[in-house]
Amino acid sequence: MVSQGLEKEDKSSNMIRHLARLSDCIFAFAMALMVAGFDFPEAKDMTDAQINSFLMEQLKPLGTYVITFVLVAVYWIAHSQQVSYYKRTDETHLWIGVVYLMCLFIVPLSNDLLMNFSDNLMVKVWFSVNIFLIGVLNFVSWTYATYNYRLVDVSLDKSIILSTRVKALIEPAFALVSIGVAFLNQGWWDYVWLMIPVVYFLVERTAKVAKEES
């Protein structure tokens, strides 16, 4: 019985490592594919003025790329931190992770649409919904894993569990806000996303201070 329990635990640990490797690959591919959204001129014999004009036209897509890249990077950091706390996994948790990665891999498409149709309202809503779904699934995965210490060590600090849940809700919360902002004024939509790293840092800092004082 003891050997069977150890074998089951080892198998679960191996699945966590496989999930971590798969996640890293998906994140890497998603980040790399986002570059495909940039346009390149067909003509090779462009004048300096035409090249300069083309470069200026790429500033807005570049801004979109940076915002999307930062969002995916934030998700990767959060996901990596969560995986480091997992001691085991189960089929339900794995399926949540697979759906999470599926939604994540749609980000390059959302980014490409936003680069090419940056003034379209529904494209911005599509992008926001994509980010919202990733964030919600991230929250669900962590909540499922930590409920009654289902997949984490019982010694894991409750403050870490709570702060990680709060951080997991930052992106989906801002995604919902961005949808409302897009309907009010599309020009403000981009600025909503710029607040995420700031809020993420503040939550991280607050959690750290609270842990030091406790």
PLY file of the C-alpha trace (Angstrom):
ply
format ascii 1.0
element vertex 214
property float x
property float y
property float z
element edge 213
property int vertex1
property int vertex2
end_header
0.00 0.00 0.00
2.83 2.37 0.88
4.66 1.62 -2.37
1.45 2.19 -4.36
0.97 5.54 -2.64
4.54 6.58 -3.40
4.15 5.46 -7.01
0.95 7.49 -7.37
2.64 10.56 -5.84
5.63 10.20 -8.18
3.30 9.92 -11.17
1.44 13.05 -10.07
4.74 14.92 -9.64
5.79 13.87 -13.14
2.51 15.19 -14.54
3.18 18.55 -12.87
6.58 18.71 -14.56
5.02 17.78 -17.91
2.39 20.50 -17.43
5.08 23.04 -16.58
7.09 22.16 -19.71
4.01 22.27 -21.93
3.03 25.63 -20.44
6.49 27.09 -21.06
6.35 25.92 -24.68
2.90 27.41 -25.25
3.91 30.70 -23.65
7.08 30.83 -25.77
5.19 30.08 -29.00
2.48 32.61 -28.16
5.05 35.32 -27.51
6.95 34.49 -30.70
3.85 34.38 -32.92
2.80 37.87 -31.87
5.57 39.31 -34.05
3.72 37.97 -37.10
1.20 40.77 -36.71
3.59 43.38 -38.09
3.26 44.46 -41.73
6.22 44.57 -44.06
6.34 46.59 -47.27
6.18 44.66 -50.53
8.29 47.16 -52.43
12.06 46.82 -52.00
13.08 50.05 -53.74
11.54 52.47 -51.25
12.85 55.97 -50.79
14.06 57.20 -47.40
10.86 59.22 -47.02
8.72 56.17 -47.70
10.74 54.08 -45.23
10.41 56.75 -42.57
6.66 56.96 -43.20
6.37 53.19 -42.96
8.26 53.13 -39.66
6.00 55.82 -38.21
2.96 53.76 -39.21
4.34 50.83 -37.19
4.41 52.77 -33.92
0.80 51.99 -33.04
1.10 48.25 -33.83
4.33 48.26 -31.83
2.47 49.71 -28.85
-0.16 46.98 -29.18
2.56 44.34 -29.35
4.26 45.67 -26.20
0.99 45.72 -24.25
0.09 42.17 -25.32
3.61 40.90 -24.64
3.58 42.38 -21.13
0.16 40.85 -20.42
1.34 37.41 -21.50
4.55 37.86 -19.50
2.50 38.68 -16.38
0.47 35.52 -16.92
3.64 33.47 -17.38
5.15 34.79 -14.15
1.92 34.13 -12.23
1.58 30.65 -13.75
5.19 29.76 -12.94
4.73 30.88 -9.35
1.61 28.78 -8.98
3.22 25.67 -10.47
6.09 25.97 -7.97
3.58 25.47 -5.12
1.88 22.40 -6.57
2.77 19.10 -4.91
0.42 16.94 -6.95
-2.29 17.19 -9.58
-5.37 15.35 -10.81
-7.34 14.96 -14.01
-9.68 17.88 -13.32
-6.78 20.21 -12.62
-5.00 19.09 -15.77
-8.07 19.78 -17.91
-8.40 23.26 -16.40
-4.76 23.79 -17.35
-5.30 22.56 -20.90
-8.28 24.90 -21.47
-6.22 27.73 -19.95
-3.40 27.09 -22.44
-5.91 26.85 -25.29
-7.22 30.34 -24.50
-3.66 31.58 -24.11
-2.72 30.33 -27.58
-5.53 32.44 -29.06
-3.70 35.60 -27.90
-1.51 35.84 -31.07
-4.72 35.87 -33.15
-6.25 38.53 -30.91
-3.03 40.53 -31.13
-2.92 40.21 -34.93
-6.53 41.37 -35.24
-5.84 44.33 -32.97
-2.76 45.34 -34.95
-4.63 45.29 -38.26
-8.03 46.61 -37.09
-7.06 48.81 -34.16
-10.06 51.13 -34.61
-12.68 48.37 -34.61
-14.76 48.14 -31.43
-15.54 44.42 -31.66
-11.86 43.56 -32.17
-11.06 45.33 -28.90
-13.91 43.54 -27.17
-12.63 40.22 -28.58
-9.17 40.95 -27.19
-10.58 41.87 -23.78
-12.72 38.74 -23.62
-9.68 36.63 -24.53
-7.67 38.15 -21.65
-10.67 37.81 -19.33
-11.04 34.08 -20.02
-7.33 33.44 -19.42
-7.48 35.28 -16.11
-10.62 33.52 -14.92
-9.18 30.10 -15.76
-5.97 31.03 -13.95
-8.03 31.94 -10.88
-10.12 28.76 -11.13
-7.00 26.61 -11.43
-5.38 28.12 -8.35
-8.60 28.09 -6.31
-9.23 24.44 -7.19
-5.67 23.48 -6.27
-5.66 25.31 -2.93
-9.18 24.50 -1.72
-8.67 22.47 1.44
-5.02 22.19 0.31
-6.15 19.77 -2.39
-2.99 19.94 -4.52
-0.59 21.99 -2.39
1.29 21.37 0.83
-0.75 21.91 4.01
2.04 24.13 5.32
1.55 26.67 2.53
0.93 30.08 4.08
-2.68 31.25 3.78
-1.47 34.77 2.93
0.26 33.37 -0.16
-2.91 31.56 -1.20
-5.00 34.70 -0.76
-2.57 37.11 -2.44
-2.18 34.76 -5.41
-5.96 34.61 -5.80
-6.15 38.40 -5.74
-3.37 38.74 -8.33
-5.10 36.18 -10.55
-8.16 38.43 -10.69
-6.30 41.60 -11.69
-6.17 40.93 -15.45
-9.78 39.70 -15.82
-11.01 42.66 -13.75
-9.20 45.11 -16.00
-10.42 43.20 -19.05
-14.03 43.80 -17.99
-13.27 47.46 -17.31
-11.64 47.78 -20.74
-14.81 46.52 -22.44
-16.86 49.25 -20.77
-14.21 51.85 -21.59
-14.13 50.74 -25.25
-17.85 51.41 -25.59
-17.42 54.85 -24.01
-14.23 55.93 -25.74
-12.01 53.63 -27.81
-9.09 56.02 -27.41
-8.92 55.27 -23.69
-8.98 51.50 -24.17
-5.20 51.15 -24.57
-4.49 53.03 -21.34
-6.51 50.59 -19.23
-3.97 47.84 -19.87
-1.06 50.06 -18.86
-2.38 50.07 -15.31
-2.09 46.30 -14.83
1.67 46.14 -14.10
1.27 49.02 -11.63
-1.61 47.36 -9.76
0.16 43.99 -9.90
3.26 45.54 -8.32
1.21 47.25 -5.60
-0.58 44.01 -4.69
2.75 42.15 -4.63
4.29 44.85 -2.45
1.32 44.93 -0.08
1.39 41.15 0.32
5.12 41.24 1.04
4.75 43.96 3.69
1.85 42.13 5.32
3.86 38.92 5.47
6.83 40.70 7.07
4.62 42.31 9.71
2.83 39.07 10.60
0 1
1 2
2 3
3 4
4 5
5 6
6 7
7 8
8 9
9 10
10 11
11 12
12 13
13 14
14 15
15 16
16 17
17 18
18 19
19 20
20 21
21 22
22 23
23 24
24 25
25 26
26 27
27 28
28 29
29 30
30 31
31 32
32 33
33 34
34 35
35 36
36 37
37 38
38 39
39 40
40 41
41 42
42 43
43 44
44 45
45 46
46 47
47 48
48 49
49 50
50 51
51 52
52 53
53 54
54 55
55 56
56 57
57 58
58 59
59 60
60 61
61 62
62 63
63 64
64 65
65 66
66 67
67 68
68 69
69 70
70 71
71 72
72 73
73 74
74 75
75 76
76 77
77 78
78 79
79 80
80 81
81 82
82 83
83 84
84 85
85 86
86 87
87 88
88 89
89 90
90 91
91 92
92 93
93 94
94 95
95 96
96 97
97 98
98 99
99 100
100 101
101 102
102 103
103 104
104 105
105 106
106 107
107 108
108 109
109 110
110 111
111 112
112 113
113 114
114 115
115 116
116 117
117 118
118 119
119 120
120 121
121 122
122 123
123 124
124 125
125 126
126 127
127 128
128 129
129 130
130 131
131 132
132 133
133 134
134 135
135 136
136 137
137 138
138 139
139 140
140 141
141 142
142 143
143 144
144 145
145 146
146 147
147 148
148 149
149 150
150 151
151 152
152 153
153 154
154 155
155 156
156 157
157 158
158 159
159 160
160 161
161 162
162 163
163 164
164 165
165 166
166 167
167 168
168 169
169 170
170 171
171 172
172 173
173 174
174 175
175 176
176 177
177 178
178 179
179 180
180 181
181 182
182 183
183 184
184 185
185 186
186 187
187 188
188 189
189 190
190 191
191 192
192 193
193 194
194 195
195 196
196 197
197 198
198 199
199 200
200 201
201 202
202 203
203 204
204 205
205 206
206 207
207 208
208 209
209 210
210 211
211 212
212 213
